[in-house]
């Protein structure tokens, strides 16, 4: 294959080439020996050698050769010479015919992967393996990918089954984060070619399944890929590529069950640690996932929820197939045979962002402190007023984004509640629209400042609440207290007099 997935010479083509070459050599050796035998007999009888009986004229018709020899030999000599020439010609013609029909077939086999049939009950009749794809720099592939590679050498089938997400949906499906997922099959050449263009690293690990389990696995994959209507929605927690692989492997086992092994290393992470470790090279994606994750961060991560390619590799490497405890004999065998190969080298490294959300939000906090200092010390309230207007517009947009993240988090992250709806919500914007012309409207800032302060104190209550988001909360808290104190400043002066 041009992709480097398998050698070009397929099953049995090398053996066929050796057989045809052996027949070709044997026929020409026989022809040469008979030629020397006839030549020696003619010399012994002192008869002239027929002009047509020459090494360069081996392919001439036997009729002319026979008549030429008959005209110069006795009856006994004729019989011997005729038998020799006739046998030589037969072997020569046989060799030429076999070379014409077998050697081109063998040469043609170089362009095909498989020619020789494999017994249907052979362990190599179906080959099954897991394929890992390294992360790619877009929102669909930042975690990497895994799929199942199925081959049937004798029938020349070479397919990859993978879970695909349909992002080509309507505006409402985009708004609610409802993306259909379905099992698809594609030629391995096509998938590898696509990965080569993306510069991804691809490796394959062979599954340690029995012949009947491989047949059942292929049947299940074909059944899933043939479904017209998708039955599942994409979810980072329980409906992604590795969870689909685990699900179909559990269903294909016969008299066994899939044991994913102990929690150790990264597999022992909480969901909070897992998300932050998984997106460590993509800080902006991590910030977005933490915003929409909600109370999912407070749960323990299920083993089948592993969606990162590095953790997938460790998970499947330690997984085993076991017979039930009540079985007559306890059998434990690894899920993978240990055989693996690199299908594509890594051609493009992950591009990390130089500017992270934390850097931007620290800069916002520093600017907020500077503006507050100028407002109270340098007597520049007009400058602070314009800064508050800009900050209020940014807050309104951020509050709408948080609401949207909370909505799609219910689908994409299986969240039931989002803590960031407390400090970041459209209620302050609604109050501003309704009450901004009221004399005591500025008292709302005090109420909101108290809410923000309590949320800062509630940081330990949930693992979702992190430093990056609390930097936003701190900036808003400072400005809310400052606006309220500016509103109360004239009254405080009157009271002091």
C-alpha positions in Angstrom: 0.0 0.0 0.0 1.1 3.5 -0.7 0.2 4.5 2.7 2.7 2.2 4.3 -0.1 0.3 6.1 0.8 -3.1 4.6 3.5 -4.4 2.2 2.5 -4.4 -1.5 3.2 -8.1 -1.9 0.1 -9.8 -0.6 -0.6 -13.2 0.9 0.8 -16.0 -1.2 2.2 -13.9 -4.1 5.8 -14.5 -3.0 5.2 -18.3 -2.9 3.6 -18.2 -6.3 6.5 -16.3 -7.8 9.0 -18.9 -6.4 6.9 -21.8 -7.9 6.7 -20.2 -11.4 10.4 -19.4 -11.4 11.2 -23.0 -10.3 9.1 -24.5 -13.2 10.7 -22.1 -15.6 14.2 -23.0 -14.6 13.4 -26.7 -14.5 11.9 -26.7 -18.0 14.9 -24.8 -19.5 17.3 -27.1 -17.6 15.5 -30.2 -19.1 15.6 -28.6 -22.5 19.4 -27.9 -22.2 20.1 -31.5 -21.1 18.1 -33.1 -23.9 19.8 -30.7 -26.4 23.2 -31.9 -25.2 22.1 -35.5 -25.3 20.9 -35.3 -28.9 23.9 -33.3 -30.0 26.2 -36.0 -28.5 24.3 -38.8 -30.2 24.6 -37.1 -33.6 28.3 -36.5 -33.2 28.7 -40.2 -32.2 27.0 -41.3 -35.4 29.0 -38.8 -37.3 25.9 -37.2 -38.8 25.7 -33.5 -39.6 23.8 -31.5 -37.0 20.5 -30.2 -38.4 20.8 -26.5 -39.1 17.4 -25.8 -37.4 18.5 -27.6 -34.2 20.3 -24.7 -32.6 19.8 -23.0 -29.3 18.5 -19.9 -31.0 15.9 -22.0 -32.9 14.4 -23.9 -30.0 11.0 -22.3 -30.6 10.7 -23.5 -34.2 8.0 -26.0 -35.0 8.6 -29.7 -34.2 7.5 -30.7 -37.7 10.3 -29.1 -39.6 12.8 -30.3 -37.0 11.5 -33.9 -37.2 11.7 -34.0 -41.1 15.2 -32.6 -41.1 16.5 -35.2 -38.7 14.6 -38.1 -40.4 16.3 -37.2 -43.7 19.8 -37.8 -42.1 19.4 -40.6 -39.6 18.7 -44.3 -39.5 15.5 -45.7 -38.2 16.9 -46.5 -34.8 18.7 -43.2 -34.5 15.6 -41.4 -35.7 13.5 -42.9 -32.9 15.9 -41.8 -30.2 16.4 -38.4 -31.7 12.8 -37.8 -32.3 11.9 -38.8 -28.6 14.7 -36.5 -27.4 13.6 -33.6 -29.5 9.9 -34.1 -28.8 10.4 -34.3 -25.1 12.7 -31.2 -25.1 10.1 -29.3 -27.2 7.3 -30.3 -24.8 9.2 -29.1 -21.8 10.3 -25.9 -23.5 6.8 -25.1 -24.6 5.5 -25.9 -21.1 8.1 -23.6 -19.6 7.3 -20.8 -21.9 3.5 -21.1 -21.3 4.0 -21.3 -17.5 6.2 -18.3 -17.6 3.7 -16.3 -19.7 0.7 -17.2 -17.5 2.3 -17.5 -14.0 5.0 -14.8 -13.9 2.8 -12.0 -15.1 0.3 -13.1 -12.5 3.0 -12.9 -9.9 4.2 -9.5 -11.1 0.6 -8.3 -11.1 0.3 -9.5 -7.5 2.7 -6.8 -6.5 0.0 -4.2 -7.1 -2.5 -6.2 -5.1 -2.5 -6.8 -1.4 -3.9 -10.3 -1.3 -4.1 -13.2 -3.8 -3.7 -16.5 -2.2 -6.8 -17.6 -0.2 -6.7 -18.1 3.5 -8.7 -20.8 5.2 -11.9 -19.5 6.8 -11.1 -21.0 10.1 -7.5 -19.6 10.2 -6.6 -17.1 12.9 -5.4 -14.8 10.1 -8.6 -15.0 8.1 -9.7 -11.8 9.9 -7.3 -9.4 11.5 -8.5 -6.9 14.1 -6.6 -4.1 15.7 -7.0 -0.7 17.4 -5.6 2.4 15.6 -4.6 5.5 17.5 -4.4 8.9 15.9 -2.5 11.8 17.6 -4.3 15.1 18.4 -4.8 17.6 15.6 -5.2 21.4 15.9 -8.9 21.8 15.5 -11.8 21.7 18.0 -12.9 18.3 16.7 -9.6 16.5 17.1 -7.7 18.1 20.0 -7.9 15.0 22.1 -6.8 12.5 19.5 -8.8 9.7 18.1 -9.1 5.9 18.0 -10.8 3.4 15.7 -10.9 -0.3 14.8 -9.0 -1.7 11.8 -10.5 -4.8 10.2 -8.8 -6.9 7.5 -9.8 -10.0 5.6 -6.7 -10.8 3.5 -8.2 -13.5 1.3 -11.1 -11.3 0.3 -9.0 -8.2 0.0 -11.1 -6.2 2.5 -9.2 -3.5 4.4 -11.5 -1.1 6.4 -11.4 1.2 9.3 -14.5 1.6 11.5 -14.6 4.9 13.4 -17.1 7.0 15.3 -17.8 10.2 13.4 -19.6 13.4 14.6 -21.9 15.2 12.3 -21.3 18.9 12.7 -23.2 19.8 9.6 -26.5 20.5 11.4 -29.0 23.4 11.7 -28.6 26.5 13.8 -30.7 25.1 16.7 -28.8 21.9 16.9 -25.6 24.0 17.1 -27.1 26.2 19.8 -28.1 23.3 22.0 -24.9 21.3 21.1 -26.9 18.3 19.8 -24.6 16.6 17.3 -25.3 13.1 16.0 -22.7 10.4 16.2 -22.6 7.3 14.1 -20.3 4.5 13.2 -18.8 4.8 9.7 -16.5 2.6 7.6 -13.9 3.8 5.1 -11.1 2.3 3.1 -7.9 2.3 5.1 -6.0 4.1 2.3 -8.5 7.0 2.5 -8.2 7.4 6.3 -4.4 7.1 6.3 -4.1 9.6 3.4 -6.3 12.1 5.3 -4.1 11.6 8.4 -1.0 12.1 6.4 -2.3 15.5 5.1 -3.0 16.5 8.7 0.5 15.4 9.8 -0.9 13.1 12.5 0.9 10.2 14.1 -0.9 6.9 13.5 -0.1 3.5 15.2 -1.8 0.2 15.3 -2.1 -2.4 18.1 -3.3 -6.0 17.3 -6.3 -7.2 19.3 -6.0 -10.6 21.0 -9.4 -12.0 19.9 -10.4 -15.5 18.8 -11.5 -16.2 15.3 -15.2 -16.2 16.2 -14.9 -13.0 18.3 -13.3 -11.3 15.3 -16.2 -12.5 13.1 -18.7 -11.2 15.7 -16.9 -7.9 16.0 -17.0 -7.3 12.3 -20.7 -8.2 12.2 -21.4 -5.8 15.0 -19.4 -3.0 13.3 -21.2 -3.6 10.0 -24.5 -3.5 11.8 -23.6 -0.2 13.5 -22.3 1.3 10.2 -25.5 0.3 8.3 -27.8 2.2 10.6 -29.6 5.0 8.7 -30.7 7.0 11.7 -28.1 7.9 14.4 -29.2 6.8 17.9 -26.7 8.8 20.0 -25.6 12.4 20.6 -21.9 13.3 21.0 -20.8 13.7 24.6 -17.3 14.2 26.0 -18.2 12.0 29.0 -20.0 8.9 27.6 -20.4 9.0 23.9 -17.1 9.4 22.0 -14.6 7.3 20.0 -13.0 5.3 22.8 -16.4 4.6 24.6 -17.8 3.3 21.3 -14.7 1.0 20.9 -15.1 -0.3 24.4 -18.9 -0.9 23.9 -18.5 -2.9 20.8 -15.6 -4.9 22.2 -17.7 -5.8 25.3 -20.5 -7.1 23.0 -18.2 -9.2 20.7 -16.7 -11.3 23.5 -18.0 -14.9 23.9 -18.1 -16.3 27.4 -15.8 -13.5 28.6 -16.0 -10.0 29.8 -13.7 -7.0 29.3 -11.9 -5.8 32.4 -10.3 -2.4 32.0 -7.9 -2.9 34.9 -7.0 -0.8 38.0 -6.9 3.0 38.3 -3.3 4.0 38.2 -1.3 6.9 36.9 -3.5 9.4 34.9 -6.4 6.9 35.0 -6.7 7.7 38.8 -7.5 11.3 38.0 -10.7 12.9 39.1 -12.8 14.3 36.2 -11.5 17.8 37.2 -7.9 16.7 37.0 -8.6 14.7 33.9 -10.1 17.6 31.9 -7.3 20.0 32.9 -4.6 17.5 32.1 -6.2 16.5 28.9 -6.4 20.1 27.5 -3.0 21.1 29.0 -1.7 22.0 25.5 -4.9 23.9 24.6 -5.5 26.5 27.3 -8.4 28.2 25.5 -10.2 24.9 24.8 -9.7 24.0 28.5 -11.1 27.4 29.6 -14.2 26.8 27.4 -14.7 23.2 28.7 -14.3 24.2 32.3 -16.9 26.9 31.7 -19.5 24.5 30.4 -18.5 21.4 32.5 -20.7 22.3 35.5 -21.1 19.8 38.2 -19.5 17.1 36.0 -16.2 18.1 37.6 -17.4 16.9 41.0 -17.9 13.4 39.8 -15.5 10.5 39.5 -14.4 9.8 36.0 -15.7 6.5 34.6 -13.0 4.3 33.0 -14.9 4.1 29.7 -15.0 8.0 29.5 -11.3 8.2 28.6 -11.2 10.4 25.5 -7.5 11.4 25.4 -5.3 9.3 23.1 -2.5 9.0 25.6 -4.8 7.6 28.3 -6.5 5.4 25.7 -3.2 3.8 25.0 -2.6 3.0 28.7 -6.2 1.9 29.2 -6.3 -0.7 26.4 -2.8 -1.9 27.2 -3.7 -2.9 30.7 -7.2 -4.2 29.8 -7.8 -8.0 29.9 -10.4 -10.5 28.8 -11.6 -12.7 31.7 -14.0 -15.5 32.1 -16.7 -15.0 34.8 -15.8 -16.0 38.4 -18.3 -18.8 38.4 -16.8 -20.4 35.3 -15.2 -23.9 35.5 -11.8 -22.6 34.6 -10.5 -19.1 35.1 -8.9 -17.7 31.9 -7.2 -14.3 31.7 -5.6 -13.0 28.6 -4.6 -9.4 27.6 -6.8 -7.5 25.2 -3.8 -6.6 23.0 -1.3 -9.1 21.7 1.6 -6.7 22.1 2.2 -6.5 18.4 2.1 -2.9 17.1 3.5 -0.9 14.2 3.7 2.7 13.3 1.6 3.5 10.2 2.5 7.2 10.0 5.2 9.2 11.8 4.4 12.5 13.5 4.8 15.2 10.9 3.2 18.2 12.6 3.7 19.1 16.3 0.9 20.5 18.4 0.9 24.3 18.3 0.4 25.7 21.7 -1.0 29.2 22.2 1.5 31.8 23.5 -1.3 33.9 25.1 -3.3 32.0 27.7 -6.7 33.0 29.3 -4.9 33.4 32.6 -2.5 35.9 31.1 -5.4 37.9 29.6 -7.4 37.9 32.9 -4.5 38.9 35.0 -4.0 41.8 32.7 -7.7 42.7 33.1 -7.3 42.6 36.9 -4.2 44.8 36.8 -6.0 47.4 34.6 -9.0 47.3 37.0 -6.8 48.1 40.0 -5.1 50.8 38.0 -8.4 52.4 37.0 -9.7 52.3 40.6 -6.5 53.9 41.8 -6.8 56.7 39.3 -10.4 57.2 40.2 -9.9 57.6 44.0 -6.3 59.0 44.2 -5.9 60.9 41.0 -9.5 62.2 41.0 -10.3 60.8 37.5 -13.9 59.6 37.8 -14.7 60.3 34.1 -11.9 57.9 33.0 -13.3 55.2 35.4 -16.8 55.8 34.0 -15.8 55.0 30.5 -13.9 51.9 31.7 -17.0 50.8 33.5 -19.1 51.2 30.4 -16.7 49.0 28.4 -16.4 46.4 31.2 -20.2 46.3 31.5 -20.5 45.5 27.7 -17.9 42.8 28.0 -19.8 41.4 31.0 -23.1 41.3 29.1 -21.5 39.4 26.3 -19.7 37.0 28.7 -22.9 36.4 30.7 -24.7 35.4 27.5 -21.8 33.1 26.6 -21.9 31.4 30.0 -25.6 30.8 29.6 -24.9 29.2 26.2 -22.1 27.1 27.6 -24.4 25.9 30.4 -27.0 24.9 27.9 -24.6 23.0 25.6 -22.9 21.5 28.7 -26.0 19.6 29.4 -25.5 17.7 26.2 -21.7 17.8 25.5 -20.6 17.3 29.2 -23.7 15.6 30.8 -23.9 18.5 33.3 -26.9 19.2 35.4 -25.9 22.4 37.0 -23.3 25.1 36.3 -21.8 27.1 39.1 -20.8 30.0 36.9 -24.4 30.9 36.4 -24.3 32.5 39.8 -21.8 35.3 39.1 -22.3 35.5 35.3 -25.9 35.8 34.2 -28.0 38.3 32.3 -29.9 39.5 35.5 -27.6 42.6 36.0 -28.2 43.6 32.4 -31.9 43.2 32.8 -31.9 45.3 36.0 -29.9 48.0 34.2 -32.4 48.1 31.4 -35.3 48.3 33.8 -34.0 50.4 36.7 -31.2 52.6 35.3 -33.3 55.8 35.5 -34.4 55.2 39.1 -32.7 57.3 41.7 -31.5 54.4 43.9 -30.4 52.2 41.0 -26.7 52.3 42.2 -27.7 50.2 45.2 -28.0 47.2 42.8 -24.2 47.4 42.6 -23.8 46.7 46.3 -26.2 43.7 46.0 -24.2 42.3 43.1 -20.9 43.0 44.9 -22.1 40.9 47.9 -23.1 38.1 45.5 -19.6 38.1 43.9 -17.9 38.2 47.3 -19.8 35.2 48.5 -19.0 33.3 45.3 -15.3 34.1 45.8 -15.6 32.6 49.3 -17.4 29.5 47.8 -14.4 28.5 45.7 -13.8 25.3 47.7 -17.3 24.1 47.2 -16.8 22.8 43.6 -13.9 21.7 41.6 -15.3 23.6 38.6 -14.5 26.9 40.2 -11.0 27.7 39.3 -8.5 30.6 39.4 -9.0 31.8 35.8 -12.7 32.4 36.3 -12.3 33.9 39.7 -10.0 36.5 38.2 -13.0 37.8 36.3 -15.1 37.7 39.5 -12.5 39.7 41.4 -12.3 42.4 38.7 -16.1 42.8 38.7 -16.2 42.8 42.6 -13.7 45.7 42.8 -15.6 47.8 40.3 -19.0 47.2 41.8 -17.8 48.3 45.3 -16.1 51.3 43.7 -19.3 52.4 41.8 -21.4 52.0 44.9 -19.0 54.0 47.1 -18.9 56.8 44.5 -22.7 56.9 44.7 -22.6 57.0 48.5 -19.7 59.5 48.6 -21.8 62.7 48.7 -24.1 61.3 51.4 -21.1 60.3 53.5 -19.7 63.8 53.3 -23.0 65.3 54.4 -23.1 62.8 57.3 -19.5 63.7 58.3 -20.4 67.4 58.4 
